[in-house]
Amino acid sequence: MIVITAPTGNIGRHLLSRLLESAPAAGEELRVIVRDPARLPDPARGRVEVVTGSHGDAEVVDRAFEGADAVFWLVPPVPAPTPQDAYSGFSEPAVRALVAHGVGHVVGVSALGRGTPLADRAGLVTASLALDDLIADSGVAYRALANPSFFENLLEESDSIREKGVFTDSVDADRRAPLVAAADIAAVAAGLLLDRSWTGADSVPVLGPQDLSPNDLARIMTEQLGRPVRYERQPLDELRTTLVGYGLTEAFVQGIVEMKRAKDQGLDAGVARTPDTASPTGFGQWCARTLKPAVLS
């Protein structure tokens, strides 16, 4: 029995699709935790067991983890009073349920940066790495998928790209860093969930096929969309003001700002790309398949 959290999100929907194809042949049953079962894709209906609710709720995870052999764990991108509340606080009921039900294996979505000089001052990433430690210390076999920023983050810029030909971030325009497609993260997660011969706790980097700067992204988007796209760097003070205006707490905003600053200082550059850490989807390919329809719709 494999339990999937966040099965309708960017990573979870790709993971669910993969496991619907491959889990039956491996003798695995699937169970999902979802707030709104109506959002599940049609192919999943009648083929997965559904536990309705938030996977941050103790009663929900207690029901969902009963009889489970493996869990895919993803903290939803929901603001909280502090970064620690968003990650470890949200996950503490689940960690207790993992132990109570003797779940053997957990695959979690995490971030790059562990072992670097920036790891303890990277805001949301620091909180994510602390969650990895919390899960690993429970005694389950754990693999943290250590990811850079996602291609899918650019979908939030679709309107700006369509209307102004501009996307923004807070890193230097020439700062090259790894980037990854959510589908590639899901592919790695599926492999680990189906082949549970691994033990102990470790990180599994998923780095995409190449490092790219914002200027590289602008060039590729221009080519793929057939219209000019340029990058504008947003100062961190301006980002802070914008986020506070959205009603986020000062502590959570500080966590975002610290993460952005750390990424601009090379947080994601601590792991070498090898055949084992690279993933196949290129940015141009992703633009053609995913960003272009969103921008041109």
C-alpha positions as CSV (number, residue, x, y, z in Angstrom):
1,M,0.0,0.0,0.0
2,I,1.4,3.4,-1.1
3,V,-0.1,6.6,0.3
4,I,0.2,9.7,-1.8
5,T,-0.3,13.2,-0.3
6,A,-1.1,16.3,-2.4
7,P,-2.2,14.1,-5.4
8,T,-3.6,17.0,-7.4
9,G,-0.6,19.3,-7.1
10,N,2.2,19.9,-9.6
11,I,4.2,16.8,-8.5
12,G,1.4,14.7,-7.0
13,R,-0.7,14.6,-10.2
14,H,2.3,13.3,-12.2
15,L,3.1,10.8,-9.5
16,L,-0.4,9.5,-9.3
17,S,-0.6,9.1,-13.1
18,R,2.7,7.1,-13.1
19,L,1.6,4.9,-10.2
20,L,-1.8,4.2,-11.7
21,E,0.1,2.7,-14.7
22,S,2.8,0.8,-12.8
23,A,1.6,0.0,-9.3
24,P,-0.9,-2.8,-10.2
25,A,1.7,-4.9,-11.9
26,A,3.9,-4.5,-8.8
27,G,1.1,-5.7,-6.6
28,E,0.7,-2.3,-4.9
29,E,-2.5,-0.6,-3.9
30,L,-2.9,3.2,-3.8
31,R,-4.4,5.5,-1.3
32,V,-4.6,9.3,-1.6
33,I,-5.2,12.0,0.9
34,V,-7.0,14.9,-0.7
35,R,-9.1,17.8,0.5
36,D,-11.5,17.8,-2.5
37,P,-11.9,14.3,-4.1
38,A,-13.7,16.0,-7.1
39,R,-10.3,17.3,-8.2
40,L,-8.9,13.8,-8.7
41,P,-8.4,12.9,-12.4
42,D,-11.0,10.6,-14.0
43,P,-8.5,7.6,-14.4
44,A,-8.1,7.5,-10.6
45,R,-11.8,7.1,-9.8
46,G,-12.6,3.7,-8.5
47,R,-8.9,2.7,-8.6
48,V,-7.5,4.4,-5.5
49,E,-8.7,4.5,-2.0
50,V,-9.6,8.1,-0.9
51,V,-9.1,9.6,2.5
52,T,-10.7,13.1,2.5
53,G,-9.1,15.9,4.5
54,S,-5.8,17.7,5.1
55,H,-2.7,15.6,5.6
56,G,-1.8,18.1,8.4
57,D,-4.7,16.7,10.4
58,A,-3.8,14.1,13.0
59,E,-7.0,12.1,12.6
60,V,-6.7,12.1,8.8
61,V,-3.1,10.8,8.7
62,D,-3.9,8.2,11.3
63,R,-6.6,6.8,9.1
64,A,-4.5,7.1,5.9
65,F,-1.3,5.5,7.3
66,E,-3.0,2.4,8.7
67,G,-1.7,-0.6,6.7
68,A,0.6,1.6,4.6
69,D,4.0,0.4,3.5
70,A,5.2,3.6,1.9
71,V,4.2,7.3,1.9
72,F,4.9,10.1,-0.5
73,W,5.1,13.3,1.7
74,L,4.8,16.8,0.4
75,V,4.1,19.9,2.5
76,P,1.6,22.1,0.7
77,P,2.7,25.6,-0.2
78,V,0.4,27.3,2.4
79,P,1.6,30.2,4.4
80,A,2.0,29.7,8.2
81,P,3.0,31.9,11.1
82,T,6.6,30.8,10.7
83,P,8.6,28.6,8.3
84,Q,9.0,26.1,11.1
85,D,5.2,25.9,11.5
86,A,4.8,25.5,7.7
87,Y,7.1,22.5,7.6
88,S,7.8,20.7,10.9
89,G,4.7,22.0,12.6
90,F,2.4,20.8,9.7
91,S,4.2,17.4,9.6
92,E,4.4,16.5,13.3
93,P,1.0,14.6,13.3
94,A,2.1,12.6,10.3
95,V,5.5,11.7,11.8
96,R,3.7,10.4,14.9
97,A,1.3,8.4,12.6
98,L,4.2,6.9,10.6
99,V,5.7,5.5,13.9
100,A,2.4,4.4,15.3
101,H,1.5,2.4,12.1
102,G,5.0,1.1,11.4
103,V,5.3,2.6,8.0
104,G,8.5,1.4,6.5
105,H,9.4,3.9,3.8
106,V,8.8,7.6,3.1
107,V,9.8,9.7,0.1
108,G,9.6,13.4,0.7
109,V,9.9,16.6,-1.3
110,S,12.8,18.7,-0.1
111,A,15.4,21.2,-1.3
112,L,19.0,21.5,-2.2
113,G,21.5,23.2,0.2
114,R,22.3,20.6,2.9
115,G,25.9,20.7,3.8
116,T,26.5,24.1,2.3
117,P,27.5,27.2,4.3
118,L,24.1,28.7,3.4
119,A,22.0,25.8,4.8
120,D,21.3,27.4,8.2
121,R,20.3,30.8,6.8
122,A,18.1,29.9,3.8
123,G,14.7,30.6,5.3
124,L,12.1,28.2,3.9
125,V,14.8,25.8,2.7
126,T,16.3,25.7,6.2
127,A,12.9,24.8,7.5
128,S,12.5,22.1,4.9
129,L,15.9,20.5,5.8
130,A,14.8,20.5,9.4
131,L,11.7,18.6,8.4
132,D,13.9,16.0,6.7
133,D,15.8,15.5,10.0
134,L,12.5,15.2,11.9
135,I,11.2,12.4,9.5
136,A,14.6,10.6,9.4
137,D,14.9,10.7,13.2
138,S,11.6,8.8,13.5
139,G,13.3,5.7,12.3
140,V,11.6,5.2,8.9
141,A,13.7,4.6,5.8
142,Y,13.6,8.1,4.2
143,R,14.7,9.6,0.9
144,A,14.5,13.4,0.6
145,L,14.2,14.5,-3.0
146,A,16.6,17.5,-3.0
147,N,15.2,19.8,-5.6
148,P,16.1,23.2,-7.0
149,S,13.4,25.6,-8.2
150,F,10.7,24.2,-10.5
151,F,10.0,25.2,-14.0
152,E,6.4,25.3,-12.9
153,N,7.0,28.4,-10.8
154,L,7.0,30.3,-14.1
155,L,3.3,29.5,-14.5
156,E,2.6,32.1,-11.9
157,E,4.1,34.6,-14.3
158,S,1.9,33.6,-17.2
159,D,-0.2,36.8,-17.2
160,S,2.8,39.0,-17.0
161,I,4.6,37.2,-19.8
162,R,1.4,37.4,-21.9
163,E,0.6,41.0,-21.2
164,K,4.0,42.6,-20.8
165,G,6.6,40.1,-22.0
166,V,8.2,40.1,-18.6
167,F,8.9,37.7,-15.8
168,T,10.5,38.5,-12.4
169,D,12.6,37.0,-9.7
170,S,15.2,38.3,-7.2
171,V,18.4,36.6,-8.4
172,D,21.1,38.0,-10.6
173,A,20.2,37.9,-14.3
174,D,23.3,35.8,-15.1
175,R,23.2,33.5,-12.1
176,R,23.1,30.0,-13.5
177,A,21.5,27.3,-11.3
178,P,19.7,24.0,-11.8
179,L,16.0,23.9,-12.5
180,V,13.7,20.9,-12.7
181,A,10.3,19.9,-14.1
182,A,7.8,18.5,-11.6
183,A,7.2,15.5,-13.8
184,D,10.9,14.5,-13.4
185,I,10.6,14.7,-9.6
186,A,7.5,12.5,-9.8
187,A,9.4,9.9,-11.9
188,V,12.2,9.6,-9.3
189,A,9.6,9.4,-6.5
190,A,7.7,6.7,-8.3
191,G,10.9,4.6,-8.7
192,L,11.7,4.9,-5.0
193,L,8.2,4.1,-3.9
194,L,7.9,1.0,-6.0
195,D,11.4,-0.4,-5.3
196,R,11.8,-0.2,-1.6
197,S,15.0,-2.1,-1.2
198,W,16.7,1.0,0.2
199,T,17.3,1.6,3.9
200,G,18.4,4.4,6.2
201,A,18.1,8.1,5.4
202,D,19.6,10.0,2.5
203,S,19.0,12.8,0.0
204,V,18.4,12.2,-3.7
205,P,19.2,15.3,-5.9
206,V,17.0,15.9,-8.9
207,L,18.8,18.6,-10.9
208,G,17.3,18.8,-14.4
209,P,19.6,18.5,-17.5
210,Q,21.4,21.9,-17.3
211,D,22.0,25.0,-15.2
212,L,20.2,28.1,-16.5
213,S,20.2,31.8,-15.7
214,P,17.2,34.1,-15.8
215,N,18.7,35.5,-19.0
216,D,18.9,32.0,-20.5
217,L,15.2,31.4,-19.5
218,A,14.2,34.7,-21.2
219,R,16.0,33.6,-24.4
220,I,14.5,30.2,-24.5
221,M,11.0,31.5,-23.8
222,T,11.4,34.1,-26.6
223,E,12.3,31.3,-29.0
224,Q,9.5,29.0,-27.8
225,L,6.7,31.5,-27.5
226,G,7.6,33.4,-30.7
227,R,7.5,36.8,-28.9
228,P,10.0,38.8,-26.9
229,V,10.4,37.9,-23.2
230,R,12.7,39.6,-20.8
231,Y,13.7,39.3,-17.2
232,E,13.3,42.0,-14.6
233,R,15.1,41.6,-11.3
234,Q,13.0,42.5,-8.2
235,P,14.9,44.0,-5.2
236,L,14.5,42.0,-2.1
237,D,13.1,45.0,-0.2
238,E,10.4,45.4,-2.9
239,L,9.6,41.7,-2.7
240,R,9.3,42.0,1.1
241,T,6.8,44.9,0.8
242,T,4.8,43.0,-1.7
243,L,4.6,39.8,0.4
244,V,3.6,41.8,3.6
245,G,0.9,43.4,1.5
246,Y,-0.5,39.9,0.8
247,G,-1.1,39.6,4.6
248,L,1.8,37.1,5.3
249,T,3.4,37.2,8.7
250,E,6.7,39.0,9.1
251,A,8.4,35.7,10.1
252,F,7.1,33.9,7.0
253,V,8.1,36.8,4.7
254,Q,11.5,36.8,6.2
255,G,11.8,33.1,5.4
256,I,11.0,33.7,1.8
257,V,13.4,36.6,1.5
258,E,16.2,34.6,3.2
259,M,15.6,31.7,0.7
260,K,15.7,34.1,-2.3
261,R,18.9,35.7,-1.0
262,A,20.6,32.3,-0.4
263,K,19.7,31.1,-3.9
264,D,21.2,34.2,-5.3
265,Q,24.4,33.4,-3.3
266,G,24.6,29.9,-4.8
267,L,22.6,27.7,-2.4
268,D,21.6,25.3,-5.2
269,A,25.2,24.9,-6.5
270,G,26.4,22.5,-3.9
271,V,25.7,19.2,-5.8
272,A,27.4,18.1,-9.0
273,R,25.2,17.0,-11.9
274,T,26.0,13.4,-12.9
275,P,24.0,10.8,-14.8
276,D,22.4,9.9,-11.4
277,T,21.4,13.4,-10.4
278,A,20.4,14.8,-13.8
279,S,16.8,14.5,-15.0
280,P,15.7,14.5,-18.7
281,T,13.1,17.3,-19.3
282,G,14.8,20.4,-20.8
283,F,13.4,23.9,-20.3
284,G,12.6,24.4,-24.0
285,Q,10.7,21.1,-24.1
286,W,8.7,22.2,-21.0
287,C,8.0,25.6,-22.4
288,A,6.6,24.1,-25.6
289,R,4.5,21.6,-23.7
290,T,3.3,23.5,-20.6
291,L,4.2,27.2,-20.6
292,K,3.2,28.1,-24.2
293,P,-0.4,26.9,-23.8
294,A,-0.7,28.8,-20.5
295,V,0.6,32.0,-22.0
296,L,-1.2,31.9,-25.3
297,S,-4.6,30.7,-23.9
